[in-house]
Amino acid sequence: MARKATTSRRLVMTFVAYTFALILFFPILWMVITSFKSEADAIALPPKFLFFHWTLANYIDVQARNNYWRFAFNSVALSFGSTVLGLIVGIPAAYAFAFAPTKNTKQILLWMLSTKMMPAVGVLVPIYLLLLQFHLLDTFTGLILILFLSNLPIMIWMLYTYFKEIPHEILEASRMDGASRWKEIVYVLSPMAVPGIASTVLLNIILSWNETFWSLNVTNIHAAPLTAFIASYSSPEGLFWAKLSAASTLAVAPIVLLGWFSQRQLVRGLTFGAVK
């Protein structure tokens, strides 16, 4: 009897999980399906789910109007550039917070995290003026610095959490063997925290890839990423849903595939140190 109850409960939980997964995935599925419709079919009522004339015309029109690969290259360069810069600063900072804490460490970490709660529009004018003053508007350098600084608190917090799970005795043993601070971070700490560092990298890439506010306000042509590519399909004449869906599908496909293939590493990193 108990076994039947357990089986029934497992089936119910599985059904609920798949239902929620379908609800979450449905907007992406609908976007992909709409990208293969004509504009008339895209706004048809009742909506046409599968029975319509499938076409690649929207993807051809999108590529003809804008060079998708230029925007894609910009997104890759901005995401990886801000991530590398974040690791260069974030790993030593997290190391200091984890292994050389002071009485104000917790307060500093909380203050850093609190900066993420401030609306970006609140600092748009001063940052825009700074970029204008230093000739960094619509440049890779300017947007990489913004993405790096906006995501740095989260990177430091995640790395700090992972580093705290590493036994101090291992680092003390490396110091007794004559390892410098730099070698201790590079050759001892970093290899042990690979899952945490990997998940931090993946999360930062996703956040940078999806950043819209700064991309639309401080870029125009040269450094515009895929988020600006999508926004270009909003016009005074209205929204062309089929073409907008095709542009959105092209923009989100790389990051969705990255998350899909690296989900095991991401979950492993996010749960690193959770169970001892």
C-alpha positions, -999 to +999 in steps of 0.1 A: +000+000+000+028+024+009+046+015-023+015+024-044+011+057-025+047+065-032+043+056-069+012+077-072+029+107-055+058+104-078+036+104-109+017+134-096+049+153-089+063+143-124+031+156-140+032+189-121+069+193-130+063+187-167+033+210-166+053+239-151+081+232-176+057+234-205+042+266-192+077+282-189+088+269-223+057+277-242+065+314-249+098+304-265+080+276-285+054+301-297+081+326-307+099+300-328+066+288-345+056+324-352+089+331-369+079+306-396+046+323-403+036+350-427+026+383-411-011+375-418-009+342-401+011+357-371-019+380-362-046+356-372-075+349-347-079+323-336-041+317-335-028+291-359-005+267-340+007+242-366-017+243-396-003+272-416+020+278-445+055+274-431+081+298-446+117+309-442+110+343-457+112+361-423+147+348-417+158+358-452+142+393-447+159+397-413+193+388-427+188+411-457+178+440-436+205+437-409+237+417-408+229+393-380+265+380-378+278+415-369+254+418-340+261+383-329+298+389-329+292+421-308+272+401-283+299+374-280+327+400-277+308+420-250+297+389-230+331+372-230+350+405-226+330+415-195+333+380-181+371+378-184+374+412-168+351+401-141+371+370-133+404+390-132+389+413-106+363+390-089+386+360-081+412+380-061+384+400-044+365+369-034+397+353-022+404+383+000+368+382+014+369+345+020+404+339+034+413+373+048+381+387+063+378+418+084+351+429+108+335+449+079+336+421+053+299+412+056+289+448+054+310+454+023+295+424+006+260+434+015+267+470+002+280+456-031+249+434-035+226+463-027+239+482-057+221+457-079+188+468-064+192+503-078+173+510-110+197+514-139+178+544-152+188+562-119+224+564-131+219+567-168+226+604-171+259+605-151+272+573-169+262+586-203+280+619-196+311+600-184+311+579-216+306+610-237+335+628-219+359+599-225+347+592-260+334+557-251+298+560-265+290+532-289+323+514-282+331+479-270+353+494-242+325+515-228+298+488-229+322+461-216+330+483-186+293+489-179+285+451-181+316+443-160+308+467-132+270+459-132+276+421-128+307+423-106+288+422-073+270+390-083+303+374-095+321+383-063+292+369-041+291+336-060+328+331-060+330+341-023+303+315-015+323+288-033+357+297-019+343+296+017+336+259+012+373+251+005+392+241+037+416+267+048+441+239+057+448+232+021+458+268+015+479+268+046+497+237+034+505+255+001+519+285+020+541+262+041+554+248+008+564+283-002+536+292-026+530+329-031+495+344-030+493+344-068+503+308-071+479+299-043+450+314-062+460+301-097+474+266-088+455+256-057+423+276-052+410+279-088+413+242-097+394+232-066+366+257-074+362+249-111+325+241-108+318+274-090+339+294-114+322+277-143+287+285-131+298+321-124+311+324-159+280+310-174+257+332-154+277+363-162+276+354-199+238+350-198+233+383-179+256+402-203+240+386-234+205+395-222+214+431-211+190+455-229+188+488-211+225+498-215+228+483-250+200+505-262+211+537-245+249+538-250+252+520-283+240+528-318+259+510-346+294+499-339+290+481-306+253+472-308+246+436-297+217+413-305+193+430-280+196+462-302+191+440-332+157+429-318+147+464-309+153+476-344+121+457-354+099+481-334+088+509-358+062+537-359+043+516-384+038+489-357+052+456-348+058+430-375+053+399-353+066+373-377+099+392-385+102+402-348+099+366-338+125+355-364+149+382-351+142+372-315+148+335-323+181+343-339+191+364-309+182+339-281+192+307-299+229+308-291+225+315-254+196+290-251+219+263-267+247+273-244+225+269-214+211+236-227+245+220-233+261+233-201+231+228-177+249+200-159+279+221-152+257+250-142+236+230-118+268+214-103+283+248-098+252+263-083+249+234-058+287+234-051+292+230-014+255+226-006+259+191+007+288+179+028 
